[in-house]
Amino acid sequence: MTLLKTMTAQHIYITEPSRSRTFRAGWVIKDPWTVLENAGVVVAGGHIKKIVAPAPKDASVKDLGPGVLMAPLVNAHLHLELSALKNLLPLGKGFAPWVAALLRERDAAGTPTLTAAAQKAAASLHDMGVGLVGEISTLGITREMLHTSGLTGVWFKEFLGDEQAYPGHEEQDPYIKKQFPLSFSAAGHAPHTTAPQLLTALKKRTRAAGLVFSLHVAESDVEKNFIAGIRGGWTDFLASRGIDTTAWPVGNKTPVSYLHDLGVLDNATLGVHLLHVTDRDLDILAKTGCSICLCPRSNQNLHGRLPDIASLLARNLSPALGTDSLASCDSLGIFDEMAFVRQFYPQIALPDLLAMATINGARALGLGQHGGTLDTGRSAQLLYLDITARTPADVMEKVTAYGI
């Protein structure tokens, strides 16, 4: 057993191949809708075997205390490789200036500085209760560190530009590999930065491998206007980066409808942000089964706009939570993200909010059978919170406000 401690939380990873052991706590959150008092989680062979309530009292039981035992949180969208840019970029002044500053500061920082900051940020995730991640990497520098971090999830190599930017057409694709606990997949950056032929090629390869394909969707005014056919500054900016968009089939479309026309939206696609969506867009997302990840704190900081979570929930779209990067957000903590959502979306039921931070994210990454709940068969990764609660409702109140 490996026990990672912080001042207020413990991550527990059970690695014995066969030994059965029970971990008891004052409360166990089996899933966001099932909270059990004085319960134990029985694990063996690296998997959860069952939950028992009340927990037995014998020498084989590890009593963690009166707090809460639950599944680790899921950060379904982050950019560790941008961690060195924290507090260096202009926020609230528009997307294009932020992108220009990001490229400038990233180049100035250099690979050693970017790598060191990314490693520090990756190491902090356990202490924040995060056990599953969807890491997006343009430069590729976080692949090995994530592979050795002990985190579960998907590492996405992100592509921009035209189809020549993707060397994965070979028989042995260097970026696509489905495995557990960490898979390697591909991501298109966004519909206004990645050529349509490249998006479809990436989606074809990830679909064939049974992996999730991720991309930013409907995030900025720049993206919305470009896909609608309004050419100008952004077109010129892409041209300055060597990206010719003259043949892209944009015009009189939304980012969601554009991607739907390309055939890249399905139940193994993860669309991130969704700030600019119409009712028809929401219908498309629901029909295709596309997963959604929201990054509300980053959205407010960078765009001064928040996603319409109520409309997503009304269509049973089950959004996950991510943080984006430290270049647009104060932390990579999902407890912090939940606390923010509680403040700005008080109408959201707390079980639905906790689902956004756990099971929805696991499913969005294609890992619903491994994490997000403490159901039988899930990976034996447990998170213990040293908090005191009196009732199941009190448990939900304190867990979802843990980042305050």
C-alpha positions in Angstrom: 0.0 0.0 0.0 1.2 3.5 -0.8 -0.2 6.3 1.3 0.3 9.9 0.2 -0.5 12.4 2.9 -1.3 16.1 2.9 -2.5 18.2 5.8 -6.2 17.4 5.1 -6.3 14.5 2.7 -4.9 11.1 2.1 -4.6 9.4 -1.3 -4.6 5.6 -0.9 -3.4 3.3 -3.7 -3.7 -0.4 -3.0 -1.2 -2.4 -4.9 -1.1 -5.8 -3.2 -1.8 -8.4 -5.9 -4.2 -10.6 -3.9 -4.5 -9.6 -0.3 -7.9 -8.5 0.8 -8.2 -5.5 3.1 -11.0 -3.2 4.3 -10.6 0.6 4.7 -13.2 2.1 7.0 -14.3 5.8 7.4 -17.0 7.7 9.1 -18.6 8.2 5.7 -18.1 6.5 2.3 -19.2 8.2 -0.9 -19.9 5.2 -3.2 -21.1 7.6 -5.9 -22.4 11.1 -5.9 -25.9 9.8 -5.1 -25.0 7.2 -2.5 -23.4 8.3 0.8 -23.0 5.6 3.5 -22.3 6.1 7.2 -19.7 4.0 9.0 -18.8 2.0 6.0 -15.8 0.1 4.7 -14.3 -0.4 1.2 -13.0 -3.9 0.6 -10.2 -4.1 -1.9 -8.0 -6.9 -3.3 -5.8 -7.3 -6.3 -5.8 -3.6 -7.0 -9.6 -3.4 -7.4 -12.6 -2.7 -5.2 -14.5 -5.8 -4.3 -17.4 -4.4 -2.3 -18.6 -1.8 0.2 -19.8 -3.0 3.6 -22.0 -1.0 5.9 -21.6 -1.0 8.8 -17.9 -1.6 8.6 -16.7 -4.7 10.5 -14.6 -4.3 13.7 -11.5 -6.6 13.5 -7.8 -6.4 13.0 -8.0 -6.6 9.2 -9.8 -3.2 9.0 -7.7 -0.1 8.5 -9.7 2.7 10.3 -8.9 6.0 8.5 -11.0 8.1 10.9 -14.3 9.9 11.1 -13.9 11.7 7.7 -15.0 10.9 4.1 -13.7 8.1 1.8 -14.4 8.6 -1.9 -13.0 8.2 -5.4 -10.2 10.6 -6.4 -11.2 13.7 -8.4 -10.9 13.9 -12.1 -9.3 16.9 -13.9 -10.5 16.1 -17.4 -8.6 19.0 -19.1 -5.3 20.6 -18.1 -2.1 21.8 -19.7 0.8 21.0 -17.4 3.4 22.2 -19.9 2.1 25.8 -19.5 2.6 25.9 -15.7 5.7 28.1 -16.0 3.6 30.9 -17.5 1.5 31.5 -14.4 0.9 35.2 -13.9 2.8 36.1 -17.1 -0.1 36.5 -19.6 -2.7 39.2 -20.0 -6.2 38.1 -18.8 -9.4 39.8 -19.7 -8.0 41.6 -22.7 -9.1 39.2 -25.5 -8.1 35.8 -26.7 -5.8 36.9 -29.5 -3.5 39.0 -27.3 -3.4 36.2 -24.8 -2.4 33.6 -27.5 0.3 36.0 -28.8 1.7 36.4 -25.3 1.6 32.7 -24.6 3.6 31.9 -27.7 6.1 34.6 -26.9 6.5 33.7 -23.2 6.6 30.0 -23.9 9.4 30.4 -26.4 11.3 32.7 -24.0 11.0 30.2 -21.1 12.7 27.3 -22.9 12.2 23.6 -22.5 14.1 23.2 -19.1 12.0 25.8 -17.4 8.8 24.5 -18.9 9.6 21.0 -17.9 10.6 21.8 -14.3 7.4 23.8 -13.7 5.3 21.0 -15.3 6.9 18.4 -13.0 6.1 20.5 -10.0 2.5 21.0 -11.0 2.1 17.3 -11.8 3.4 16.4 -8.4 0.9 18.8 -6.7 -2.1 17.0 -8.2 -2.2 14.2 -5.7 -2.1 16.7 -2.8 -5.2 18.3 -4.3 -7.1 15.1 -4.5 -6.8 14.6 -8.2 -6.2 11.0 -9.3 -7.4 11.0 -13.0 -6.3 13.5 -15.6 -6.7 14.5 -19.3 -3.4 16.2 -20.0 -3.0 18.2 -23.2 0.5 18.6 -24.6 1.5 20.5 -27.7 5.3 20.3 -27.1 5.3 16.7 -25.9 7.3 17.4 -22.8 4.8 16.0 -20.3 4.4 12.5 -21.7 7.1 10.7 -19.7 6.6 12.6 -16.5 2.9 11.8 -16.6 3.7 8.2 -17.4 5.8 7.9 -14.2 3.6 10.1 -11.9 1.2 7.4 -10.7 -1.8 9.3 -12.2 -4.4 7.5 -14.2 -5.8 9.1 -17.4 -5.1 10.0 -20.9 -2.1 12.0 -22.3 -3.2 13.8 -25.5 -0.7 15.0 -28.0 -2.2 18.2 -29.4 -1.9 19.2 -33.1 -2.4 22.6 -34.8 -2.0 23.6 -38.4 -2.5 21.5 -41.5 -2.4 17.8 -42.1 1.3 17.8 -42.7 1.8 18.5 -39.0 0.6 15.0 -38.1 3.3 12.3 -38.6 0.9 9.6 -37.3 -0.1 8.3 -40.7 2.5 5.5 -40.4 1.6 2.0 -39.5 3.1 2.4 -36.1 1.5 5.6 -34.8 3.8 7.2 -32.2 1.0 9.0 -30.4 -1.8 6.4 -30.1 -1.7 3.7 -27.5 -4.6 2.4 -25.4 -3.5 1.0 -22.0 -4.1 1.3 -18.3 -3.4 3.3 -16.1 -2.3 5.9 -18.7 -3.3 5.9 -22.4 -1.8 8.0 -25.1 -4.1 9.7 -27.6 -4.3 12.6 -29.9 -6.1 16.0 -29.8 -6.9 18.7 -32.3 -6.4 22.1 -30.8 -9.6 23.7 -32.1 -11.7 24.2 -35.2 -10.2 27.6 -35.8 -6.5 26.5 -35.5 -6.4 22.9 -36.8 -7.1 22.1 -40.5 -10.3 20.1 -41.2 -8.3 17.3 -42.9 -6.0 17.0 -39.9 -9.0 16.9 -37.5 -10.6 14.1 -39.5 -7.3 12.2 -39.7 -6.7 12.4 -35.9 -10.3 11.4 -35.2 -10.0 8.4 -37.6 -6.9 7.1 -35.8 -8.2 7.6 -32.2 -11.5 6.0 -33.2 -9.8 2.9 -34.6 -7.8 2.6 -31.4 -10.9 2.9 -29.2 -9.5 6.1 -27.6 -11.1 9.5 -26.8 -10.3 12.4 -29.1 -10.2 15.8 -27.4 -10.4 19.4 -28.7 -11.3 22.9 -27.6 -14.7 23.9 -29.0 -16.7 27.1 -29.0 -14.4 28.8 -26.5 -13.8 32.3 -27.9 -15.3 35.1 -29.9 -12.4 34.7 -32.3 -13.3 31.1 -32.9 -17.0 31.8 -33.3 -16.4 34.6 -35.8 -13.9 32.7 -37.8 -16.1 29.6 -38.2 -19.0 31.9 -39.1 -16.9 33.1 -42.1 -15.8 36.5 -40.7 -12.2 36.7 -41.9 -9.7 39.3 -40.7 -7.2 39.5 -38.0 -7.3 35.9 -37.0 -6.9 34.7 -40.6 -3.9 37.0 -40.9 -2.5 35.7 -37.6 -2.7 32.1 -38.8 -1.1 33.0 -42.1 1.8 34.5 -40.2 2.2 31.1 -38.5 2.2 29.3 -41.9 -1.4 28.1 -41.7 -3.4 28.7 -44.9 -7.1 28.6 -44.2 -8.4 29.6 -47.6 -9.8 26.1 -48.4 -11.3 25.5 -45.0 -15.1 24.9 -45.2 -16.1 27.7 -42.8 -18.9 30.2 -43.2 -22.4 30.4 -41.8 -21.7 27.8 -39.2 -21.1 27.5 -35.5 -18.0 25.6 -34.2 -20.2 22.7 -33.1 -22.1 22.4 -36.4 -18.8 22.7 -38.3 -17.3 19.8 -36.4 -20.5 17.8 -36.8 -20.3 18.4 -40.6 -16.7 17.0 -40.5 -17.9 13.9 -38.7 -15.7 14.2 -35.7 -18.4 14.4 -33.0 -19.4 11.1 -31.4 -19.4 9.4 -28.0 -15.6 9.2 -28.0 -15.1 12.9 -28.6 -14.4 15.3 -25.7 -15.3 18.9 -26.4 -13.8 21.4 -24.0 -15.3 24.8 -23.0 -18.5 25.2 -25.0 -19.0 28.9 -24.2 -20.7 29.9 -27.4 -23.4 27.3 -28.2 -26.9 27.6 -29.6 -29.9 25.4 -28.9 -29.2 23.5 -32.1 -25.6 23.0 -31.0 -26.9 21.5 -27.8 -29.2 19.2 -29.8 -26.2 18.1 -31.9 -24.1 17.4 -28.8 -26.9 15.4 -27.2 -27.6 13.4 -30.4 -23.9 12.5 -31.1 -23.2 11.6 -27.4 -20.2 14.0 -27.4 -18.7 14.3 -23.9 -18.1 17.8 -22.5 -15.6 19.3 -20.1 -16.0 22.8 -18.6 -13.3 25.0 -17.2 -15.3 27.9 -15.6 -12.5 29.6 -13.7 -10.4 29.8 -16.8 -13.3 31.0 -18.8 -14.1 33.8 -16.5 -10.4 34.9 -16.3 -9.7 34.7 -20.0 -13.1 35.5 -21.6 -15.2 37.1 -18.9 -17.9 34.5 -19.8 -19.2 31.3 -18.2 -20.7 28.2 -19.7 -24.5 27.5 -19.5 -24.3 24.5 -17.2 -28.0 24.5 -16.6 -28.8 23.9 -20.3 -26.2 21.2 -20.5 -27.7 19.4 -17.5 -31.2 19.8 -18.8 -30.1 17.8 -21.9 -28.4 15.1 -19.8 -25.1 16.0 -21.3 -23.2 15.3 -18.0 -20.4 17.8 -18.2 -17.0 17.1 -16.5 -14.7 19.6 -14.9 -11.2 20.7 -15.9 -9.0 23.6 -15.0 -7.2 24.4 -18.2 -3.7 25.7 -17.4 -2.0 27.8 -14.8 -1.6 30.4 -17.6 -5.3 31.2 -17.2 -6.2 29.8 -13.8 -4.9 30.0 -10.2 -4.7 26.3 -9.5 -5.2 22.9 -11.1 -7.4 21.8 -8.2 -10.8 20.4 -8.9 -12.0 21.1 -5.3 -11.3 24.8 -6.2 -13.3 24.4 -9.4 -16.2 22.9 -7.5 -16.2 25.7 -5.0 -16.3 28.2 -7.9 -19.2 26.5 -9.5 -21.1 26.5 -6.2 -20.6 30.2 -6.0 -21.7 31.1 -9.5 -24.3 28.3 -10.1 -26.1 27.9 -6.7 -29.0 26.1 -8.5 -26.9 23.0 -9.3 -27.7 20.1 -7.0 -24.6 19.1 -5.1 -24.7 15.4 -6.2 -24.7 16.7 -9.8 -21.7 19.0 -9.0 -19.7 16.1 -7.4 -20.5 14.0 -10.5 -19.0 16.7 -12.6 -15.8 16.3 -10.6 -15.7 12.5 -10.5 -17.7 10.1 -12.6 -18.5 12.4 -15.5 -14.8 13.1 -16.0 -13.8 9.5 -15.8 -16.4 8.6 -18.4 -15.4 11.6 -20.6 -11.8 10.2 -20.7 -13.1 6.7 -21.5 -12.2 5.5 -17.9 -15.7 5.1 -16.4 -15.0 1.4 -15.8 -11.9 2.2 -13.8 -12.6 5.3 -11.7 -15.0 8.1 -10.7 -16.9 6.0 -8.2 -16.2 3.2 -5.6 -18.3 0.7 -7.4 -17.3 -3.0 -7.5 -14.5 -3.6 -10.1 -13.2 0.0 -10.1 -9.5 0.6 -9.5 -8.5 0.6 -5.8 -7.7 4.3 -5.6 -9.2 6.0 -2.7 -9.3 9.6 -1.4 -9.8 10.3 2.3 -10.8 13.8 3.5 -10.3 14.6 7.1 -13.6 16.4 7.6 -16.5 16.0 10.1 -20.1 15.6 9.0 -23.3 14.7 10.7 -25.6 13.6 7.8 -25.3 12.6 4.1 -26.4 16.1 3.1 -23.7 17.5 5.4 -21.1 15.3 3.7 -22.1 16.6 0.2 -22.1 20.2 1.5 -18.6 20.0 2.9 -17.0 17.9 0.1 -18.2 20.2 -2.6 -17.1 23.3 -0.6 -13.7 21.8 0.2 -11.9 24.3 -2.0 -13.2 27.3 -0.1 
